[in-house]
Amino acid sequence: MLSSIRNNWFSNVRGDLLAGIVVALALVPEAIAFSIIAGVDPKVGLYASFCIAVVIAFVGGRPGMISAATGAMALLMVTLVKEHGLEYLLAATLLTGVLQIGAGYLKLGALMRFVSRSVVTGFVNALAILIFMAQLPELTNVTWHVYAMTAAGLGIIYLFPLVPVIGKILPSPLVCIISLTAVAMILGLDIRTVGDMGELPDTLPVFLWPDVPLNLETLMIILPYSLGLAVVGLLESMMTATIVDDLTDTTSDRNRECKGQGVANIGAGLLGGMAGCAMIGQSIINIKSGGRTRLSTFTAGAFLLVLVLVLDQWLVQIPMAALVAVMIMVSIGTFSWDSLRNLRQHPLSTNIVMVVTVIVVVATHNLAFGVLAGVLLASLFFANKVGHYMLVTSEYDDESDTRRYNVVGQVFFSSSEKFVESFDFKEAVDNVVIDLNRAHFWDITAVAALDKVVVKFRREGADVEVVGLNEASATIVDRFGVHDKPDAVDQLMAH
């Protein structure tokens, strides 16, 4: 027990504390921006980010991953807030948490095994592009000072780690933020700061229950939004967990993460916050700044509250150019440059899945749509590919006037048509043997194809024998097949 607590919380104290501080600084403008997107007061996003990060540190399934208010979730809230107000958003946040806890108990986190590597790569590349695009408004129609500060920030981020000793101790993004803030204050530069993003809250969040009628009408209003929020939140969290797993060479408990996201969102809703989920940008900042355990996530949430309530006079003076430099670093580090170099080596289908995922995510700004499109396309390519690995050969025995067909491979919806076309129904033979020793039947489409073949041969006057079905195939054929039942022709026509 003590060993587990130490490994999960106190095995990397200095790195986690420093990384958490960097993440907290980067969370402030993001939380405010996402609140503006959703159409709510900035404190709604800030309270949510504080609560979700702190709670997920204890109950989440992926140490070192940062969860807070996100843009993907904020986009889904706009209509609900506009039509029904903040109280209904808080109620939808609570229901989102309940649905996510249910998903965890149903072990839906295991569905990530259906997401191919090409989809994950597309997701990562799309997110890198979106992160970079989100910085462009801060670099448009501004003075040269902003460009100079951003360039200086990038220089610090990439060159500071080369400094002997101290470069290995302090995270370069933290050095970037502190240095540029000091320069802006000393020189009195007239550039956009965190304080220009919106008014910061000046009180602690308080427990409250959404002021909405507890009836079926309310449920029907919030349920569609809660379902969308739950799906998008879990999808983004599971994808982010996969990325952090790769970066840290560790594994995460996805079903626990589903439950943890639910508990965190319920907590956020009860403290006046909006629903959130894992943030790949901040998670990468955390990992690259040295964060590894739950302490880094807790520090990010706790220090965020300290920043907003205690250090607000300093916080509001941080130039946005410093945070833009950090986020550009995140976008560069997030993008999978190997995916471009490997375009010629990888199969065309893999490249298409990756590119389509990127295009859909960037076009819709909805990570769920992109991932679902990628998964669907990858599934179709896989089914088509496996369908080609089905072969039917035949041999004729003169003495018994028997044609023996040997089926090899997987017979299912994709290969069933090819299966039927492999038989010569017009050949005048007395006996037909269909040997399925090296074949496997997967679905009712395959069973229907076998029925069709047998019945067609019988119509031509041949005696048909099906041999070699393995146990799994025999089970599905016995259950759904009609060729070995009375009135097989009539039943087949009925199907």
C-alpha positions in Angstrom: 0.0 0.0 0.0 2.7 2.5 1.0 4.8 1.4 -1.9 1.9 2.0 -4.3 1.3 5.5 -2.8 4.9 6.4 -3.1 5.1 5.2 -6.8 1.9 7.0 -7.7 2.5 10.2 -5.8 6.0 10.8 -4.5 8.5 9.1 -6.7 9.2 12.3 -8.7 8.4 15.2 -6.4 10.5 18.0 -7.9 9.7 17.2 -11.5 6.0 16.9 -10.7 5.7 20.1 -8.8 7.5 22.1 -11.4 5.6 20.5 -14.2 2.3 21.1 -12.4 3.1 24.9 -12.1 3.8 25.1 -15.8 0.6 23.4 -16.7 -1.4 25.6 -14.3 0.0 28.7 -16.0 -1.0 27.3 -19.4 -4.5 26.3 -18.2 -5.6 29.8 -17.2 -6.0 31.3 -20.7 -7.3 28.0 -22.1 -10.0 27.7 -19.4 -11.1 31.3 -20.0 -11.1 30.9 -23.8 -13.2 27.7 -23.5 -15.7 29.5 -21.2 -16.1 32.2 -23.8 -16.7 29.6 -26.5 -19.4 27.9 -24.4 -21.0 31.3 -23.7 -20.5 31.3 -19.9 -18.6 33.3 -17.4 -14.8 32.7 -17.2 -15.0 31.4 -13.7 -17.1 28.4 -14.9 -14.2 27.1 -16.9 -11.6 28.0 -14.2 -13.6 26.3 -11.5 -14.1 23.3 -13.7 -10.4 23.0 -14.6 -9.4 23.3 -10.9 -11.9 20.7 -9.7 -11.4 18.2 -12.6 -7.6 18.2 -12.3 -7.6 17.8 -8.5 -10.3 15.0 -8.5 -8.8 13.1 -11.4 -5.5 13.1 -9.7 -7.0 10.8 -7.1 -9.5 8.7 -9.1 -8.1 8.7 -12.6 -6.5 5.7 -14.3 -3.6 7.5 -16.0 -1.0 9.2 -13.7 0.6 12.3 -15.2 -2.4 13.0 -17.6 -4.0 16.4 -17.3 -7.8 16.8 -17.4 -9.7 20.1 -17.3 -12.2 22.2 -19.3 -11.6 21.6 -23.0 -12.5 23.2 -26.4 -13.9 19.9 -27.7 -16.4 19.8 -24.9 -17.1 23.6 -24.9 -18.3 23.4 -28.6 -21.0 20.9 -27.6 -22.4 23.2 -24.9 -23.0 26.3 -27.0 -26.6 25.6 -28.0 -27.6 24.3 -24.6 -26.3 27.4 -22.8 -27.8 29.7 -25.4 -31.3 28.2 -25.3 -31.6 27.1 -21.6 -28.9 28.9 -19.6 -26.1 28.0 -17.2 -28.2 25.9 -14.8 -29.1 23.4 -17.4 -25.4 23.2 -18.4 -24.5 22.3 -14.8 -27.3 19.6 -14.8 -26.0 18.2 -18.1 -22.5 18.1 -16.6 -23.8 16.0 -13.7 -25.6 13.6 -16.0 -22.4 13.4 -18.2 -20.5 12.2 -15.1 -23.1 9.6 -14.3 -23.0 8.3 -17.9 -19.2 8.1 -17.9 -19.2 6.2 -14.6 -21.6 3.8 -16.2 -19.3 3.4 -19.2 -16.5 2.6 -16.8 -18.4 -0.2 -15.1 -19.5 -1.5 -18.5 -15.7 -1.6 -19.3 -16.2 0.4 -22.5 -12.6 1.6 -22.1 -11.7 -1.7 -23.7 -13.2 -0.4 -27.0 -9.9 1.5 -27.6 -8.5 -1.8 -29.0 -10.6 -1.1 -32.1 -8.8 2.2 -32.7 -5.9 1.5 -35.1 -2.5 3.1 -34.9 -3.2 5.1 -38.1 -6.3 6.6 -36.5 -4.3 7.5 -33.4 -1.6 9.1 -35.6 -4.3 11.1 -37.5 -5.8 12.2 -34.2 -2.4 13.4 -32.9 -1.6 15.3 -36.1 -5.0 16.9 -36.3 -4.8 18.0 -32.7 -1.3 19.5 -33.3 -2.7 21.4 -36.2 -5.7 22.7 -34.1 -3.4 23.7 -31.3 -1.3 25.7 -33.7 -4.4 27.3 -35.4 -5.7 28.3 -32.0 -2.6 30.5 -31.5 -3.0 32.4 -34.8 -5.5 35.0 -33.4 -2.8 36.0 -30.9 -0.4 36.5 -33.8 -2.7 38.4 -36.1 -2.8 42.2 -36.4 -0.4 42.7 -33.6 2.8 44.8 -33.1 6.3 43.5 -33.8 6.8 43.2 -30.0 4.5 40.2 -30.0 6.4 38.4 -32.7 9.7 39.2 -31.0 8.4 37.9 -27.6 7.1 34.7 -29.2 10.3 34.1 -31.1 12.3 34.8 -27.9 10.0 32.4 -26.0 10.6 29.6 -28.5 14.3 30.3 -28.3 14.2 29.9 -24.5 12.1 26.7 -24.7 14.5 24.9 -27.1 17.9 26.4 -26.0 17.5 26.5 -22.2 17.7 22.7 -21.8 21.2 22.9 -23.4 22.5 25.1 -20.4 24.7 22.9 -18.1 23.1 21.7 -14.8 20.3 24.3 -14.5 18.9 23.4 -17.9 18.2 20.0 -16.6 16.6 21.2 -13.4 14.0 23.8 -14.5 11.4 23.1 -17.2 12.2 25.4 -20.1 8.4 26.4 -20.6 8.4 27.7 -17.0 11.6 29.7 -17.6 10.0 31.1 -20.8 6.9 32.3 -19.0 8.7 33.8 -16.1 11.4 35.5 -18.3 9.0 37.0 -20.8 6.7 38.2 -18.0 9.6 40.0 -16.3 10.7 41.5 -19.6 7.2 42.8 -20.4 6.8 44.3 -17.0 10.3 46.0 -16.9 9.9 47.4 -20.4 6.3 48.3 -20.0 5.3 46.7 -23.3 1.8 47.3 -24.5 0.9 43.7 -25.5 -2.0 41.4 -24.8 -1.8 39.7 -21.4 -3.8 37.0 -19.5 -5.7 39.8 -17.8 -7.1 40.8 -21.2 -8.7 37.4 -21.6 -11.4 38.0 -19.1 -12.2 38.8 -15.4 -10.8 36.3 -12.9 -12.9 35.0 -10.0 -12.1 36.3 -6.6 -13.8 33.7 -4.4 -13.5 30.0 -3.8 -16.1 27.9 -5.6 -19.0 26.8 -3.5 -21.2 23.7 -3.5 -24.5 24.2 -5.4 -27.2 22.1 -6.9 -28.4 23.1 -10.4 -31.6 25.2 -10.1 -33.6 23.2 -12.7 -36.9 21.3 -12.3 -36.3 17.6 -11.5 -38.7 16.1 -14.1 -38.7 14.2 -17.3 -38.8 17.4 -19.4 -35.5 18.5 -18.0 -34.0 15.0 -18.6 -35.1 15.1 -22.2 -33.5 18.6 -22.6 -30.1 17.7 -21.2 -29.8 14.0 -22.2 -28.8 14.5 -25.8 -26.1 17.0 -24.7 -24.9 14.8 -21.9 -24.6 11.8 -24.2 -22.5 13.8 -26.7 -20.3 15.2 -23.9 -19.8 11.8 -22.3 -18.8 10.2 -25.6 -16.5 13.0 -26.7 -15.0 13.3 -23.2 -14.2 9.6 -23.0 -13.0 9.4 -26.5 -10.6 12.3 -26.1 -9.5 11.0 -22.7 -8.8 7.5 -24.0 -6.9 8.8 -27.0 -4.8 11.1 -24.8 -4.1 8.2 -22.4 -2.8 6.3 -25.4 -0.4 9.1 -26.3 0.8 9.5 -22.7 1.3 5.7 -22.5 3.6 5.9 -25.5 5.5 9.0 -24.2 6.1 7.4 -20.7 6.3 3.7 -21.8 3.7 2.8 -19.2 0.2 1.6 -19.2 -3.1 3.1 -18.1 -6.3 1.7 -16.6 -8.8 2.8 -19.1 -11.9 1.6 -17.3 -10.8 3.4 -14.1 -10.1 6.5 -16.2 -13.7 6.4 -17.5 -15.1 6.2 -13.9 -12.6 8.9 -12.8 -13.7 11.3 -15.6 -17.3 10.8 -14.5 -16.5 11.5 -10.8 -14.5 14.6 -11.8 -17.3 15.9 -14.0 -19.9 15.4 -11.2 -17.6 17.3 -8.9 -17.2 20.1 -11.5 -21.0 20.4 -11.9 -21.5 20.6 -8.2 -19.0 23.5 -7.9 -20.4 25.5 -10.7 -18.1 24.2 -13.4 -18.5 22.9 -17.0 -17.8 19.4 -18.1 -14.3 18.6 -19.2 -11.9 15.8 -20.1 -8.3 14.9 -20.7 -6.2 17.6 -22.5 -3.6 16.3 -24.8 -1.8 19.7 -25.1 -1.5 20.2 -21.4 -0.7 16.5 -20.8 2.2 16.8 -23.2 3.4 20.0 -21.5 3.3 18.1 -18.2 5.3 15.1 -19.5 7.8 17.2 -21.4 8.3 19.4 -18.2 9.1 16.3 -16.1 5.7 15.4 -14.7 5.0 11.7 -14.3 2.8 10.9 -11.3 -0.5 11.9 -9.8 1.2 14.7 -7.9 1.8 16.6 -11.1 -1.9 16.6 -12.0 -2.9 17.6 -8.4 -0.4 20.4 -8.4 -1.7 21.7 -11.7 -5.2 21.9 -10.3 -4.3 23.2 -6.9 -1.8 25.8 -8.2 -4.4 27.0 -10.7 -6.7 28.0 -7.9 -3.8 29.6 -6.0 -2.9 31.6 -9.2 -6.4 32.8 -9.7 -7.2 33.7 -6.1 -3.8 34.7 -4.5 -1.4 35.5 -7.3 -3.8 37.1 -9.6 -2.0 40.4 -9.7 1.0 38.6 -11.2 -1.0 36.2 -13.3 -2.8 38.9 -15.2 0.5 40.4 -16.3 1.7 37.2 -18.1 2.0 38.1 -21.8 0.0 35.9 -24.1 3.1 35.7 -26.4 4.8 33.6 -23.7 1.9 31.1 -23.6 1.7 31.1 -27.4 5.3 30.1 -27.5 4.6 27.2 -25.1 1.6 26.0 -27.1 3.6 26.3 -30.4 6.2 24.0 -28.8 3.3 21.6 -27.8 2.0 21.6 -31.4 5.5 20.9 -32.8 6.1 18.2 -30.3 2.7 16.6 -30.7 2.8 16.3 -34.5 4.0 12.9 -35.7 6.7 13.9 -38.2 7.5 10.3 -38.8 4.0 9.9 -40.3 5.1 12.2 -43.1 8.4 10.4 -43.6 6.7 7.1 -43.7 4.1 7.9 -46.3 6.0 6.1 -49.0 6.7 3.0 -46.8 3.2 2.6 -45.3 0.3 0.9 -47.2 -2.0 3.3 -49.1 -4.9 2.3 -46.9 -3.0 3.3 -43.7 -2.1 6.6 -45.2 -5.7 7.3 -46.3 -7.1 6.5 -42.8 -4.6 8.9 -41.2 -5.2 11.7 -43.7 -9.0 11.4 -43.5 -8.9 11.5 -39.7 -6.8 14.7 -39.9 -9.1 16.3 -42.4 -12.3 15.5 -40.6 -11.0 16.7 -37.2 -9.6 19.9 -38.6 -12.7 20.6 -40.7 -15.2 20.0 -38.0 -13.1 20.9 -34.9 -14.7 17.7 -33.5 -12.2 15.0 -32.4 -15.0 12.5 -32.1 -16.1 12.9 -35.7 -12.6 12.5 -36.9 -11.8 9.4 -34.8 -15.1 7.7 -35.7 -14.5 8.4 -39.4 -11.0 6.9 -39.1 -12.2 3.9 -37.2 -15.0 3.3 -39.8 -12.6 3.6 -42.7 -10.0 1.4 -41.1 -12.6 -1.2 -40.5 -13.8 -1.2 -44.1 -10.2 -1.5 -45.4 -9.5 -4.3 -42.9 -12.7 -6.2 -44.0 -11.9 -5.8 -47.6 -8.3 -7.0 -47.1 -9.3 -10.0 -45.1 -12.0 -10.8 -47.6 -9.3 -11.3 -50.3 -7.7 -14.1 -48.2 -10.4 -16.6 -49.2 -9.7 -19.2 -51.9 -11.8 -22.0 -53.3 -10.1 -24.7 -55.3 -11.7 -27.9 -56.7 -10.8 -31.4 -58.0 -12.9 -33.9 -59.9 -13.1 -37.7 -59.2 -14.2 -39.6 -62.4 -15.0 -42.9 -60.6 -17.5 -41.4 -58.3 -18.5 -38.5 -60.5 -17.7 -36.1 -57.6 -16.5 -32.6 -57.6 -14.7 -31.7 -54.4 -14.4 -28.0 -53.5 -11.8 -27.0 -50.9 -12.5 -23.7 -49.2 -9.6 -21.9 -47.5 -9.9 -18.7 -45.4 -12.4 -16.4 -43.8 -16.0 -16.3 -45.1 -18.0 -13.3 -43.9 -20.0 -10.4 -45.3 -17.0 -9.1 -47.3 -16.0 -12.4 -48.9 -19.4 -14.1 -49.2 -20.0 -12.9 -52.8 -16.6 -14.2 -53.9 -17.4 -17.5 -52.1 -20.6 -18.0 -54.1 -19.0 -17.0 -57.4 -16.2 -19.7 -56.9 -18.6 -22.6 -57.6 -19.6 -23.9 -61.0 -23.3 -24.7 -60.7 -23.9 -25.7 -64.3 -21.4 -28.5 -64.2 -23.2 -31.8 -64.7 -22.0 -33.9 -61.7 -23.8 -36.4 -59.4 -22.0 -35.5 -56.2 -20.5 -32.3 -54.7 -18.4 -32.2 -51.6 -17.7 -28.8 -50.0 -14.7 -29.2 -47.7 -14.5 -26.5 -45.0 -11.7 -27.9 -42.9 -9.5 -24.8 -43.6 -12.3 -22.3 -43.6 -14.2 -20.3 -40.9 -17.7 -18.9 -41.1 -18.1 -15.6 -39.1 -21.6 -14.2 -39.6 -25.1 -14.9 -41.0 -24.1 -13.4 -44.4 -21.6 -16.3 -44.7 -24.2 -18.8 -43.6 -26.6 -17.4 -46.2 -23.9 -17.8 -48.9 -23.4 -21.4 -47.9 -27.1 -22.0 -48.0 -27.3 -20.5 -51.5 -24.5 -22.6 -52.8 -26.0 -25.9 -51.5 -29.5 -25.1 -52.7 -28.3 -24.1 -56.2 -26.4 -27.4 -56.6 -29.4 -29.3 -55.4 -31.6 -27.5 -58.0 -29.2 -28.8 -60.6 -29.7 -32.4 -59.4 -26.4 -32.8 -57.5 -26.1 -34.5 -54.1 -24.3 -32.1 -51.8 -22.3 -32.9 -48.7 -20.7 -30.2 -46.4 -17.8 -31.5 -44.4 -15.1 -30.2 -42.1 -16.9 -27.4 -40.3 -15.0 -26.4 -37.2 -17.0 -26.1 -33.9 -17.5 -22.4 -34.0 -18.6 -22.4 -37.6 -20.8 -25.4 -37.1 -22.6 -23.6 -34.2 -23.5 -20.6 -36.3 -24.4 -22.7 -39.4 -26.7 -25.0 -37.3 -28.4 -22.0 -35.8 -29.0 -19.9 -38.8 -28.5 -22.2 -41.8 -31.5 -23.7 -43.7 -29.8 -25.9 -46.4 -30.0 -29.0 -44.1 -33.5 -28.4 -43.0 -36.8 -29.6 -44.7 -38.1 -27.3 -47.4 -34.7 -25.6 -47.7 -35.5 -24.0 -51.0 -38.6 -22.4 -49.7 -36.8 -21.1 -46.6 -34.0 -19.7 -48.6 -36.4 -17.8 -50.8 -38.1 -16.5 -47.7 -34.8 -15.2 -46.5 
